[in-house]
Amino acid sequence: FLKKKGFNVIAMDNLVRRGTEISREFLEGNGVEFVHGDVRNNEDFSNVDRKIDLILNTAAEPSAIEGYKNPYFDFTNNSLSVINILELARKHKIKIFQWSTNKVYSGDKINAIKTKELGTRFEYDDELYKNGIDESFPIDGNNHSIYGLTKLTADLFCQEYANAFNLNIIVNRFSCLGGEWQWGLPKQGWFSWWPIAFAYKFPITYIGWKGKQLRDVLYIKDICELIMKEIENIDDFKGEVFNVGGGAKNTMSLIEATNYLEKKLGSTPSIKTEQTPRRADQCVYVSDIGKVSKTFNWQPKASPEA
């Protein structure tokens, strides 16, 4: 997207996650330069031998369940790496867009919000959250997940560095993202995993809440449109935080995703239900996108079904 807009784009990745080698081939075929490097290693940034104006930091260990096995791995990928990037930005006055997450909010506090159970979903049953969770929601509390905790650490470092060192930084706290070229897995990227499971007859599992847990979903092209608007206005922001997702108009539960794909594809994989939710999971999470929408005159265009 950015290459087509006329930017010179460099993608740096350590190629650890399966599937990234296919993405690399696709990106290089479209004129994106590739650098093999690991954001956890300061010296790897020296592989980039030209001036960088903007960093879009999407690098992370993204699974909310794997971190309990090895917290330090999440810390180095999601926190220490961001300090490396911030130090690079501080020395060379680079502007940063940080990919943060709704998991910066405590699972305990999110799940304490009153909900109502409908036929295929849970929803908030509190007028205060009719549009979802906004940026004023407290970040203290437990059950962020180790992933969420390390992302919160990075989130706060970005805010602090922006103010302390006069850096232009925007922090986007994303909810569920989906679209082409996302390598969905059972442990992360459910919205892409669901159609993969249907297409290849892989089993799917509802873990807790009978499959009625609800998320807002944001499509990749809508993300790109927002990032373009943020790039155009980055000089006005120093550590600003935005909750970014599909918002209250673009939500879907696991059961609703199943029902839709059954109608679309005419088949159903085997479905298993586990009663106990995953640790630190959130029954309902919907982003209140009022602030980001107003600030950048932006609205998601694609529904989850689309």
Short mmCIF file of the C-alpha atoms (twelve columns), coordinates in Angstrom:
data_MODEL
# 
_entry.id   MODEL 
# 
loop_
_atom_site.group_PDB 
_atom_site.id 
_atom_site.type_symbol 
_atom_site.label_atom_id 
_atom_site.label_alt_id 
_atom_site.label_comp_id 
_atom_site.label_asym_id 
_atom_site.label_seq_id 
_atom_site.Cartn_x 
_atom_site.Cartn_y 
_atom_site.Cartn_z 
_atom_site.pdbx_PDB_model_num 
ATOM 1   C CA . PHE A 1   0.000   0.000   0.000  1 
ATOM 2   C CA . LEU A 2   2.684   2.501   0.994  1 
ATOM 3   C CA . LYS A 3   4.909   1.530   -1.930 1 
ATOM 4   C CA . LYS A 4   2.071   2.298   -4.319 1 
ATOM 5   C CA . LYS A 5   1.704   5.676   -2.582 1 
ATOM 6   C CA . GLY A 6   5.281   6.516   -3.593 1 
ATOM 7   C CA . PHE A 7   7.199   5.673   -0.387 1 
ATOM 8   C CA . ASN A 8   10.501  3.829   -0.380 1 
ATOM 9   C CA . VAL A 9   9.732   0.870   1.892  1 
ATOM 10  C CA . ILE A 10  12.123  -1.416  3.753  1 
ATOM 11  C CA . ALA A 11  10.796  -4.490  5.563  1 
ATOM 12  C CA . MET A 12  13.001  -5.925  8.323  1 
ATOM 13  C CA . ASP A 13  12.129  -9.343  9.727  1 
ATOM 14  C CA . ASN A 14  13.910  -12.317 11.296 1 
ATOM 15  C CA . LEU A 15  11.817  -14.820 9.254  1 
ATOM 16  C CA . VAL A 16  11.160  -16.968 12.328 1 
ATOM 17  C CA . ARG A 17  7.408   -17.273 11.867 1 
ATOM 18  C CA . ARG A 18  6.334   -19.763 9.212  1 
ATOM 19  C CA . GLY A 19  4.733   -18.106 6.212  1 
ATOM 20  C CA . THR A 20  6.873   -14.973 6.326  1 
ATOM 21  C CA . GLU A 21  9.110   -16.334 3.566  1 
ATOM 22  C CA . ILE A 22  6.069   -16.251 1.251  1 
ATOM 23  C CA . SER A 23  5.249   -12.726 2.354  1 
ATOM 24  C CA . ARG A 24  8.859   -11.753 1.666  1 
ATOM 25  C CA . GLU A 25  8.625   -13.027 -1.912 1 
ATOM 26  C CA . PHE A 26  5.369   -11.127 -2.414 1 
ATOM 27  C CA . LEU A 27  6.762   -7.882  -0.975 1 
ATOM 28  C CA . GLU A 28  10.027  -7.983  -2.910 1 
ATOM 29  C CA . GLY A 29  8.049   -8.719  -6.067 1 
ATOM 30  C CA . ASN A 30  6.236   -5.439  -5.485 1 
ATOM 31  C CA . GLY A 31  9.366   -3.348  -4.973 1 
ATOM 32  C CA . VAL A 32  9.731   -3.530  -1.189 1 
ATOM 33  C CA . GLU A 33  13.342  -3.926  -0.046 1 
ATOM 34  C CA . PHE A 34  13.970  -6.712  2.462  1 
ATOM 35  C CA . VAL A 35  16.507  -6.643  5.300  1 
ATOM 36  C CA . HIS A 36  17.086  -9.798  7.343  1 
ATOM 37  C CA . GLY A 37  17.325  -8.580  10.923 1 
ATOM 38  C CA . ASP A 38  15.978  -9.008  14.423 1 
ATOM 39  C CA . VAL A 39  14.589  -6.000  16.287 1 
ATOM 40  C CA . ARG A 40  15.914  -7.484  19.538 1 
ATOM 41  C CA . ASN A 41  19.477  -6.962  18.289 1 
ATOM 42  C CA . ASN A 42  20.665  -3.368  18.179 1 
ATOM 43  C CA . GLU A 43  23.421  -4.171  15.719 1 
ATOM 44  C CA . ASP A 44  20.938  -5.492  13.148 1 
ATOM 45  C CA . PHE A 45  19.662  -1.975  12.534 1 
ATOM 46  C CA . SER A 46  23.059  -1.194  10.997 1 
ATOM 47  C CA . ASN A 47  21.963  -3.441  8.091  1 
ATOM 48  C CA . VAL A 48  19.732  -0.544  7.048  1 
ATOM 49  C CA . ASP A 49  22.238  1.727   5.340  1 
ATOM 50  C CA . ARG A 50  20.066  4.679   4.466  1 
ATOM 51  C CA . LYS A 51  18.123  7.436   6.196  1 
ATOM 52  C CA . ILE A 52  14.837  6.326   7.711  1 
ATOM 53  C CA . ASP A 53  12.053  8.891   8.135  1 
ATOM 54  C CA . LEU A 54  9.289   6.684   9.568  1 
ATOM 55  C CA . ILE A 55  9.152   3.385   11.426 1 
ATOM 56  C CA . LEU A 56  5.945   1.365   11.460 1 
ATOM 57  C CA . ASN A 57  6.659   -1.096  14.248 1 
ATOM 58  C CA . THR A 58  4.539   -4.196  13.735 1 
ATOM 59  C CA . ALA A 59  7.176   -6.571  15.142 1 
ATOM 60  C CA . ALA A 60  6.032   -8.707  18.082 1 
ATOM 61  C CA . GLU A 61  5.466   -12.133 19.557 1 
ATOM 62  C CA . PRO A 62  1.697   -11.826 19.128 1 
ATOM 63  C CA . SER A 63  0.188   -14.778 20.990 1 
ATOM 64  C CA . ALA A 64  -1.579  -14.009 24.269 1 
ATOM 65  C CA . ILE A 65  -1.230  -17.619 25.442 1 
ATOM 66  C CA . GLU A 66  2.394   -18.490 24.627 1 
ATOM 67  C CA . GLY A 67  3.948   -15.905 26.967 1 
ATOM 68  C CA . TYR A 68  3.193   -17.858 30.124 1 
ATOM 69  C CA . LYS A 69  5.612   -20.557 28.947 1 
ATOM 70  C CA . ASN A 70  8.505   -18.134 28.491 1 
ATOM 71  C CA . PRO A 71  7.845   -14.574 29.738 1 
ATOM 72  C CA . TYR A 72  11.361  -13.418 28.876 1 
ATOM 73  C CA . PHE A 73  10.811  -14.294 25.216 1 
ATOM 74  C CA . ASP A 74  7.773   -12.008 25.126 1 
ATOM 75  C CA . PHE A 75  9.708   -9.304  26.964 1 
ATOM 76  C CA . THR A 76  12.614  -9.275  24.513 1 
ATOM 77  C CA . ASN A 77  10.309  -9.363  21.478 1 
ATOM 78  C CA . ASN A 78  7.689   -6.888  22.655 1 
ATOM 79  C CA . SER A 79  9.404   -4.547  25.142 1 
ATOM 80  C CA . LEU A 80  13.186  -4.562  24.786 1 
ATOM 81  C CA . SER A 81  12.923  -4.435  21.006 1 
ATOM 82  C CA . VAL A 82  10.821  -1.280  21.223 1 
ATOM 83  C CA . ILE A 83  13.440  0.398   23.402 1 
ATOM 84  C CA . ASN A 84  15.965  -0.408  20.672 1 
ATOM 85  C CA . ILE A 85  13.678  1.253   18.129 1 
ATOM 86  C CA . LEU A 86  13.073  4.260   20.373 1 
ATOM 87  C CA . GLU A 87  16.804  4.731   20.874 1 
ATOM 88  C CA . LEU A 88  17.302  4.623   17.115 1 
ATOM 89  C CA . ALA A 89  14.535  7.200   16.744 1 
ATOM 90  C CA . ARG A 90  16.005  9.397   19.475 1 
ATOM 91  C CA . LYS A 91  19.424  9.493   17.801 1 
ATOM 92  C CA . HIS A 92  18.139  10.111  14.281 1 
ATOM 93  C CA . LYS A 93  14.805  11.891  14.904 1 
ATOM 94  C CA . ILE A 94  12.731  9.158   13.288 1 
ATOM 95  C CA . LYS A 95  8.934   9.220   13.566 1 
ATOM 96  C CA . ILE A 96  7.256   6.100   14.964 1 
ATOM 97  C CA . PHE A 97  3.903   4.367   14.642 1 
ATOM 98  C CA . GLN A 98  3.623   1.702   17.342 1 
ATOM 99  C CA . TRP A 99  1.280   -1.266  16.907 1 
ATOM 100 C CA . SER A 100 -0.176  -1.738  20.385 1 
ATOM 101 C CA . THR A 101 -3.133  -3.853  21.487 1 
ATOM 102 C CA . ASN A 102 -6.386  -4.003  23.422 1 
ATOM 103 C CA . LYS A 103 -4.581  -6.414  25.768 1 
ATOM 104 C CA . VAL A 104 -3.012  -3.408  27.501 1 
ATOM 105 C CA . TYR A 105 -6.350  -3.326  29.356 1 
ATOM 106 C CA . SER A 106 -6.757  -5.721  32.282 1 
ATOM 107 C CA . GLY A 107 -8.827  -8.782  31.502 1 
ATOM 108 C CA . ASP A 108 -10.215 -8.629  35.026 1 
ATOM 109 C CA . LYS A 109 -11.444 -5.072  34.568 1 
ATOM 110 C CA . ILE A 110 -12.824 -5.669  31.062 1 
ATOM 111 C CA . ASN A 111 -14.700 -8.772  32.248 1 
ATOM 112 C CA . ALA A 112 -16.083 -6.877  35.238 1 
ATOM 113 C CA . ILE A 113 -18.200 -4.761  32.869 1 
ATOM 114 C CA . LYS A 114 -21.832 -5.918  32.947 1 
ATOM 115 C CA . THR A 115 -22.775 -7.975  29.889 1 
ATOM 116 C CA . LYS A 116 -25.922 -9.554  28.488 1 
ATOM 117 C CA . GLU A 117 -26.116 -12.936 26.758 1 
ATOM 118 C CA . LEU A 118 -27.955 -13.064 23.450 1 
ATOM 119 C CA . GLY A 119 -28.534 -16.003 21.107 1 
ATOM 120 C CA . THR A 120 -25.142 -15.885 19.390 1 
ATOM 121 C CA . ARG A 121 -23.134 -13.339 21.380 1 
ATOM 122 C CA . PHE A 122 -22.406 -11.510 24.587 1 
ATOM 123 C CA . GLU A 123 -22.649 -7.710  24.513 1 
ATOM 124 C CA . TYR A 124 -21.919 -4.930  26.984 1 
ATOM 125 C CA . ASP A 125 -24.971 -4.168  29.099 1 
ATOM 126 C CA . ASP A 126 -23.734 -0.850  30.438 1 
ATOM 127 C CA . GLU A 127 -24.641 2.446   28.783 1 
ATOM 128 C CA . LEU A 128 -21.151 3.768   29.551 1 
ATOM 129 C CA . TYR A 129 -19.688 1.289   27.074 1 
ATOM 130 C CA . LYS A 130 -22.346 1.360   24.359 1 
ATOM 131 C CA . ASN A 131 -19.660 2.446   21.870 1 
ATOM 132 C CA . GLY A 132 -16.949 0.224   23.350 1 
ATOM 133 C CA . ILE A 133 -13.751 0.796   25.340 1 
ATOM 134 C CA . ASP A 134 -12.108 4.191   24.953 1 
ATOM 135 C CA . GLU A 135 -8.604  5.386   25.785 1 
ATOM 136 C CA . SER A 136 -9.562  6.498   29.302 1 
ATOM 137 C CA . PHE A 137 -10.170 2.916   30.443 1 
ATOM 138 C CA . PRO A 138 -7.674  2.053   33.234 1 
ATOM 139 C CA . ILE A 139 -4.581  0.067   32.322 1 
ATOM 140 C CA . ASP A 140 -3.868  -1.166  35.876 1 
ATOM 141 C CA . GLY A 141 -5.055  -4.546  37.163 1 
ATOM 142 C CA . ASN A 142 -4.299  -8.194  36.415 1 
ATOM 143 C CA . ASN A 143 -4.747  -10.622 33.538 1 
ATOM 144 C CA . HIS A 144 -3.366  -8.535  30.717 1 
ATOM 145 C CA . SER A 145 -1.556  -11.766 29.689 1 
ATOM 146 C CA . ILE A 146 2.248   -11.725 29.537 1 
ATOM 147 C CA . TYR A 147 1.864   -10.597 25.940 1 
ATOM 148 C CA . GLY A 148 -0.390  -7.711  26.965 1 
ATOM 149 C CA . LEU A 149 1.926   -6.752  29.817 1 
ATOM 150 C CA . THR A 150 4.958   -6.566  27.521 1 
ATOM 151 C CA . LYS A 151 2.990   -4.593  24.943 1 
ATOM 152 C CA . LEU A 152 1.793   -2.215  27.670 1 
ATOM 153 C CA . THR A 153 5.406   -1.696  28.725 1 
ATOM 154 C CA . ALA A 154 6.267   -0.737  25.149 1 
ATOM 155 C CA . ASP A 155 3.155   1.436   24.881 1 
ATOM 156 C CA . LEU A 156 4.196   3.472   27.943 1 
ATOM 157 C CA . PHE A 157 7.819   3.696   26.806 1 
ATOM 158 C CA . CYS A 158 6.609   5.211   23.519 1 
ATOM 159 C CA . GLN A 159 4.530   7.801   25.362 1 
ATOM 160 C CA . GLU A 160 7.412   8.636   27.725 1 
ATOM 161 C CA . TYR A 161 10.062  8.906   24.989 1 
ATOM 162 C CA . ALA A 162 7.825   11.112  22.867 1 
ATOM 163 C CA . ASN A 163 7.511   13.638  25.671 1 
ATOM 164 C CA . ALA A 164 11.026  13.349  27.085 1 
ATOM 165 C CA . PHE A 165 12.871  13.515  23.766 1 
ATOM 166 C CA . ASN A 166 10.441  15.504  21.617 1 
ATOM 167 C CA . LEU A 167 9.661   12.628  19.252 1 
ATOM 168 C CA . ASN A 168 6.682   12.318  16.931 1 
ATOM 169 C CA . ILE A 169 5.042   9.029   17.952 1 
ATOM 170 C CA . ILE A 170 1.521   7.619   17.545 1 
ATOM 171 C CA . VAL A 171 0.432   4.539   19.502 1 
ATOM 172 C CA . ASN A 172 -2.458  2.564   17.986 1 
ATOM 173 C CA . ARG A 173 -4.111  0.089   20.347 1 
ATOM 174 C CA . PHE A 174 -5.576  -2.334  17.829 1 
ATOM 175 C CA . SER A 175 -8.353  -4.832  18.413 1 
ATOM 176 C CA . CYS A 176 -8.773  -7.822  16.033 1 
ATOM 177 C CA . LEU A 177 -7.282  -7.350  12.573 1 
ATOM 178 C CA . GLY A 178 -7.970  -9.382  9.453  1 
ATOM 179 C CA . GLY A 179 -7.452  -9.592  5.741  1 
ATOM 180 C CA . GLU A 180 -5.321  -11.010 2.953  1 
ATOM 181 C CA . TRP A 181 -1.831  -12.312 3.772  1 
ATOM 182 C CA . GLN A 182 -2.527  -12.693 7.483  1 
ATOM 183 C CA . TRP A 183 -1.202  -16.061 8.656  1 
ATOM 184 C CA . GLY A 184 -3.920  -16.959 11.124 1 
ATOM 185 C CA . LEU A 185 -3.271  -19.725 13.648 1 
ATOM 186 C CA . PRO A 186 -5.406  -21.289 16.421 1 
ATOM 187 C CA . LYS A 187 -3.411  -19.365 19.038 1 
ATOM 188 C CA . GLN A 188 -3.488  -15.988 17.283 1 
ATOM 189 C CA . GLY A 189 -5.259  -14.362 14.345 1 
ATOM 190 C CA . TRP A 190 -8.637  -16.072 14.814 1 
ATOM 191 C CA . PHE A 191 -10.448 -14.077 12.153 1 
ATOM 192 C CA . SER A 192 -8.154  -15.452 9.443  1 
ATOM 193 C CA . TRP A 193 -7.859  -18.867 11.089 1 
ATOM 194 C CA . TRP A 194 -11.621 -19.484 10.932 1 
ATOM 195 C CA . PRO A 195 -11.952 -19.529 7.111  1 
ATOM 196 C CA . ILE A 196 -8.672  -21.468 6.843  1 
ATOM 197 C CA . ALA A 197 -10.115 -24.098 9.181  1 
ATOM 198 C CA . PHE A 198 -13.307 -24.287 7.131  1 
ATOM 199 C CA . ALA A 199 -11.444 -24.517 3.827  1 
ATOM 200 C CA . TYR A 200 -9.099  -27.299 4.956  1 
ATOM 201 C CA . LYS A 201 -11.450 -29.073 7.399  1 
ATOM 202 C CA . PHE A 202 -9.288  -28.330 10.432 1 
ATOM 203 C CA . PRO A 203 -11.084 -28.663 13.802 1 
ATOM 204 C CA . ILE A 204 -12.056 -25.466 15.620 1 
ATOM 205 C CA . THR A 205 -12.592 -24.936 19.324 1 
ATOM 206 C CA . TYR A 206 -14.782 -22.571 21.315 1 
ATOM 207 C CA . ILE A 207 -12.742 -21.862 24.450 1 
ATOM 208 C CA . GLY A 208 -15.020 -20.420 27.132 1 
ATOM 209 C CA . TRP A 209 -18.277 -18.444 26.874 1 
ATOM 210 C CA . LYS A 210 -19.805 -21.074 24.542 1 
ATOM 211 C CA . GLY A 211 -18.255 -19.391 21.540 1 
ATOM 212 C CA . LYS A 212 -20.237 -16.215 22.157 1 
ATOM 213 C CA . GLN A 213 -17.197 -14.035 22.936 1 
ATOM 214 C CA . LEU A 214 -17.368 -10.854 20.875 1 
ATOM 215 C CA . ARG A 215 -14.736 -8.755  19.086 1 
ATOM 216 C CA . ASP A 216 -14.706 -5.814  16.739 1 
ATOM 217 C CA . VAL A 217 -12.806 -6.571  13.550 1 
ATOM 218 C CA . LEU A 218 -10.830 -4.189  11.329 1 
ATOM 219 C CA . TYR A 219 -9.905  -4.953  7.716  1 
ATOM 220 C CA . ILE A 220 -6.347  -4.429  6.482  1 
ATOM 221 C CA . LYS A 221 -7.244  -1.895  3.783  1 
ATOM 222 C CA . ASP A 222 -9.064  0.227   6.354  1 
ATOM 223 C CA . ILE A 223 -5.933  0.062   8.520  1 
ATOM 224 C CA . CYS A 224 -3.826  1.233   5.595  1 
ATOM 225 C CA . GLU A 225 -6.125  4.181   4.947  1 
ATOM 226 C CA . LEU A 226 -5.868  5.223   8.590  1 
ATOM 227 C CA . ILE A 227 -2.072  4.863   8.672  1 
ATOM 228 C CA . MET A 228 -1.836  7.068   5.587  1 
ATOM 229 C CA . LYS A 229 -3.853  9.777   7.334  1 
ATOM 230 C CA . GLU A 230 -1.688  9.422   10.455 1 
ATOM 231 C CA . ILE A 231 1.499   9.716   8.407  1 
ATOM 232 C CA . GLU A 232 0.210   12.930  6.859  1 
ATOM 233 C CA . ASN A 233 -0.430  14.376  10.328 1 
ATOM 234 C CA . ILE A 234 2.349   12.799  12.429 1 
ATOM 235 C CA . ASP A 235 4.060   16.150  13.111 1 
ATOM 236 C CA . ASP A 236 1.116   17.089  15.344 1 
ATOM 237 C CA . PHE A 237 1.476   14.152  17.736 1 
ATOM 238 C CA . LYS A 238 3.950   13.271  20.453 1 
ATOM 239 C CA . GLY A 239 2.906   10.037  22.130 1 
ATOM 240 C CA . GLU A 240 -0.818  10.193  21.420 1 
ATOM 241 C CA . VAL A 241 -2.773  6.971   22.021 1 
ATOM 242 C CA . PHE A 242 -5.720  5.796   19.916 1 
ATOM 243 C CA . ASN A 243 -8.009  2.784   20.309 1 
ATOM 244 C CA . VAL A 244 -8.373  1.390   16.798 1 
ATOM 245 C CA . GLY A 245 -10.708 -1.330  15.579 1 
ATOM 246 C CA . GLY A 246 -13.829 -1.959  13.595 1 
ATOM 247 C CA . GLY A 247 -15.832 -0.327  16.357 1 
ATOM 248 C CA . ALA A 248 -19.340 -1.119  17.551 1 
ATOM 249 C CA . LYS A 249 -20.688 -1.381  13.991 1 
ATOM 250 C CA . ASN A 250 -18.237 -4.121  12.960 1 
ATOM 251 C CA . THR A 251 -18.413 -6.923  15.510 1 
ATOM 252 C CA . MET A 252 -18.600 -10.694 15.297 1 
ATOM 253 C CA . SER A 253 -18.591 -13.616 17.713 1 
ATOM 254 C CA . LEU A 254 -17.053 -17.031 17.102 1 
ATOM 255 C CA . ILE A 255 -20.459 -18.619 16.620 1 
ATOM 256 C CA . GLU A 256 -21.474 -15.883 14.191 1 
ATOM 257 C CA . ALA A 257 -18.295 -16.473 12.195 1 
ATOM 258 C CA . THR A 258 -19.096 -20.185 12.114 1 
ATOM 259 C CA . ASN A 259 -22.691 -19.587 11.022 1 
ATOM 260 C CA . TYR A 260 -21.613 -17.216 8.269  1 
ATOM 261 C CA . LEU A 261 -18.985 -19.588 6.875  1 
ATOM 262 C CA . GLU A 262 -21.383 -22.532 7.008  1 
ATOM 263 C CA . LYS A 263 -23.754 -20.629 4.730  1 
ATOM 264 C CA . LYS A 264 -20.947 -19.342 2.525  1 
ATOM 265 C CA . LEU A 265 -19.055 -22.613 2.060  1 
ATOM 266 C CA . GLY A 266 -21.719 -25.228 2.721  1 
ATOM 267 C CA . SER A 267 -19.605 -27.233 5.135  1 
ATOM 268 C CA . THR A 268 -18.603 -27.311 8.791  1 
ATOM 269 C CA . PRO A 269 -15.392 -28.556 10.411 1 
ATOM 270 C CA . SER A 270 -15.590 -30.490 13.656 1 
ATOM 271 C CA . ILE A 271 -16.296 -28.141 16.563 1 
ATOM 272 C CA . LYS A 272 -15.159 -28.677 20.139 1 
ATOM 273 C CA . THR A 273 -16.253 -26.637 23.156 1 
ATOM 274 C CA . GLU A 274 -14.153 -26.068 26.265 1 
ATOM 275 C CA . GLN A 275 -15.910 -24.553 29.276 1 
ATOM 276 C CA . THR A 276 -12.949 -22.755 30.849 1 
ATOM 277 C CA . PRO A 277 -11.804 -19.555 29.100 1 
ATOM 278 C CA . ARG A 278 -8.166  -18.982 28.291 1 
ATOM 279 C CA . ARG A 279 -6.247  -17.151 30.976 1 
ATOM 280 C CA . ALA A 280 -6.527  -13.354 30.565 1 
ATOM 281 C CA . ASP A 281 -9.098  -13.666 27.773 1 
ATOM 282 C CA . GLN A 282 -11.831 -11.073 27.470 1 
ATOM 283 C CA . CYS A 283 -15.471 -12.091 27.020 1 
ATOM 284 C CA . VAL A 284 -16.352 -8.911  25.123 1 
ATOM 285 C CA . TYR A 285 -13.937 -6.396  23.704 1 
ATOM 286 C CA . VAL A 286 -15.127 -3.660  21.363 1 
ATOM 287 C CA . SER A 287 -13.073 -0.571  20.561 1 
ATOM 288 C CA . ASP A 288 -14.578 2.871   20.960 1 
ATOM 289 C CA . ILE A 289 -13.106 4.473   17.836 1 
ATOM 290 C CA . GLY A 290 -14.632 7.899   18.414 1 
ATOM 291 C CA . LYS A 291 -11.321 9.631   19.103 1 
ATOM 292 C CA . VAL A 292 -9.385  8.211   16.143 1 
ATOM 293 C CA . SER A 293 -12.362 8.716   13.809 1 
ATOM 294 C CA . LYS A 294 -12.775 12.360  14.755 1 
ATOM 295 C CA . THR A 295 -9.059  13.147  14.786 1 
ATOM 296 C CA . PHE A 296 -8.334  11.751  11.318 1 
ATOM 297 C CA . ASN A 297 -11.776 11.934  9.669  1 
ATOM 298 C CA . TRP A 298 -11.657 8.152   9.271  1 
ATOM 299 C CA . GLN A 299 -14.205 5.344   9.471  1 
ATOM 300 C CA . PRO A 300 -13.881 1.623   8.702  1 
ATOM 301 C CA . LYS A 301 -15.553 0.767   5.402  1 
ATOM 302 C CA . ALA A 302 -15.466 -3.049  5.379  1 
ATOM 303 C CA . SER A 303 -17.751 -5.155  7.562  1 
ATOM 304 C CA . PRO A 304 -16.487 -8.477  8.969  1 
ATOM 305 C CA . GLU A 305 -18.695 -10.293 6.463  1 
ATOM 306 C CA . ALA A 306 -17.251 -8.280  3.560  1 
# 
